[in-house]
Amino acid sequence: MSFNSTTPIPTRPIITQKGDLLDKLYQAWFGGIQQWLGPIGQFGTTAARPTKNLWIGLSYYDQTLGYPVFVHQISPSIVWHNASGAVV
């Protein structure tokens, strides 16, 4: 199941009939939300930029530069751009 910013919040009860586990639909929904919220709050120095779990467009506030940078390329090497498109 795929989720994006327009995916509606599930309306079924959260707890299964057994009362001890989250419904699989909710597990998937919370997993999707985590993907959207994961990048929020990522910041640090240029040297501390993440190198794993990257995707094109991932943002990172570079405190050394003083502005956000974005992943432009992952393979064969990681390339970061600023908002104007310059490699940083």
Stockholm file with secondary structure:
# STOCKHOLM 1.0

chainA/1-88         MSFNSTTPIPTRPIITQKGDLLDKLYQAWFGGIQQWLGPIGQFGTTAARPTKNLWIGLSYYDQTLGYPVFVHQISPSIVWHNASGAVV
#=GR chainA/1-88 SS CCCCTTCCCCCSCSBCTTSSSBCHHHHHHHHHHHHHHTTTTCEECGGGCCCSSCCTTCEEEETTTTEEEEEEECSSSCEEECTTSCBC
#=GC SS_cons        CCCCTTCCCCCSCSBCTTSSSBCHHHHHHHHHHHHHHTTTTCEECGGGCCCSSCCTTCEEEETTTTEEEEEEECSSSCEEECTTSCBC
//
